[in-house]
Amino acid sequence: MSDKLYSHPDGSVFYRKLKHKRPMISHAHGVYIYDKSGKRYLDGSGGPLAISVGHGRAEVVEAMARQAQAAAFVHPVTFTAAVVEEYAAALAEVVPVPRARSFFLSSGSEVVEGALKLARQVQMARGEAGRYMVICRSLSYHGTTLGAMSVSGRTSLRTPYMGMLQNMPHIRHPYPYRFDPRGENLADRLEETILAYGPENVAGFIAEPISGSSLGAAAPPPDYWPRIREICDQYGVLLIIDEVLTGMGRTGRWWGIDHWQVQPDILVSSKGIAGGYVPFGAIVTAHEKVQDIADALGDFNHGGTFSHHAVGAAAALAVLRIIQQEGLVENAARLGPVLKQELRQAFADHPYVGDIRGRGLFWALEFVQDRETKEPFPASLGLAWRIRQRALEKGLIVYWSQGCADGQNGDLILLGPPLIITEEQLAELVALLREAVVEVLAEVEGEVRLGQAV
Ligand SMILES: Cc1ncc(COP(=O)(O)O)c(C=O)c1O
């Protein structure tokens, strides 16, 4: 075993951030991660919001080991494992989809890809073979793969691949902090777009129920999702809800869309559903839609070597049982107002903190140069990344995002700690974050004054 403390920028592995060295992990337990130098980090965001039941849970590890020992892999075309069926049945009890059936894959991007294909096949099965377009939203994120990226709206992530992406219609996203929704019902943009492209061409509409990494916990107004549901029903368009980030209790309800009590036609989730123990994701839809495909087309034309993975299902089932037994959805709901209060106390008076928003254990801070005009800091300052780095130095992990204001500028820090976090640990999180934010913003203020920002 190597005793190196950091990854090497010229080492045998290459990572996304090519010039950046990262600490070598030693172990992780509960809400803390420890590196090889012995430094402890409070996991304030579960990386990109992937940790639900905490690190190092013996119940999950044992369930995975038991399944791996019994049969780690069986090809889903030939066999299945009881745990896969058991997990799907348990999931069906907590999703807002009637008589739910699930198809399992290995990541958020994969389940989004699969959902796009499922929407297309449901339409084909209904005799609507012309419907292939999936309408999406202008600032959104649904994954790395080319289909998922075609329905995402992050300019900086999409630009290098433009020629390779499908041209799907993007409509304006709800963002109460920047767009005043009064006088303009953003849901009606969906209807206008369906009519502009022709309902006979539109298979579905995909969106995050509460914006994830792009707009940082921005939630639409109360009438948005019910109106979207109405429009989808009127024009035979399938509503695909992406709960990859917001699912499994993160926002204080089982699913983000539960805050609006709207039923999607297809729900996808990943990240927290297997708690980070194994890459795993689910596509969920109603039995009747699967049956339509079976009757009209025979098979669901999609699959992968590692779909319906037995060890993945074992981990996800153990995670689901912990969430139920320990009341972690309720814990997230209970801690939401506590975290809100802590964040308000720490940041509400800071001149460069424009907005503090969130639900349950998913919160974001948006930074602006001017609270009146909401002008963002220039992207060249890399503000959110610098705060994230400073927090890491102080032993706190937070997630960052840039581009919320206009696709390029606009800095966000996102919080999404494990759902097992305590009030004391939340106070520790906010205190460390405050130190990092105050220090970096003081530096940035100096740079802006000296005209160093481009
Ligand atoms: C809402 C949403 N959908 C899809 C994805 C893609 O998931 P993955 O990174 O597991 O492929 C993400 C990842 O951040 C996400 O936030």
The ligand as a MOL file (V3000), in Angstrom:
LIG
                    3D

  0  0  0     0  0            999 V3000
M  V30 BEGIN CTAB
M  V30 COUNTS 16 16 0 0 0
M  V30 BEGIN ATOM
M  V30 1 C -30.1350 16.3590 -10.7840 0
M  V30 2 C -29.0060 15.5040 -11.2910 0
M  V30 3 N -29.2390 14.6090 -12.2720 0
M  V30 4 C -28.2700 13.8060 -12.7440 0
M  V30 5 C -26.9760 13.8740 -12.2550 0
M  V30 6 C -25.9090 12.9770 -12.7930 0
M  V30 7 O -25.5540 12.0290 -11.8390 0
M  V30 8 P -24.1620 11.2570 -11.9070 0
M  V30 9 O -23.0890 12.2580 -11.5980 0
M  V30 10 O -24.2840 10.1830 -10.8790 0
M  V30 11 O -24.0280 10.6830 -13.2750 0
M  V30 12 C -26.6890 14.7860 -11.2280 0
M  V30 13 C -25.3200 14.9000 -10.6890 0
M  V30 14 O -24.9350 15.8150 -10.0330 0
M  V30 15 C -27.7230 15.6190 -10.7270 0
M  V30 16 O -27.5000 16.5180 -9.7570 0
M  V30 END ATOM
M  V30 BEGIN BOND
M  V30 1 1 1 2
M  V30 2 1 2 3
M  V30 3 2 2 15
M  V30 4 2 3 4
M  V30 5 1 4 5
M  V30 6 1 5 6
M  V30 7 2 5 12
M  V30 8 1 6 7
M  V30 9 1 7 8
M  V30 10 2 8 9
M  V30 11 1 8 10
M  V30 12 1 8 11
M  V30 13 1 12 13
M  V30 14 1 12 15
M  V30 15 2 13 14
M  V30 16 1 15 16
M  V30 END BOND
M  V30 END CTAB
M  END
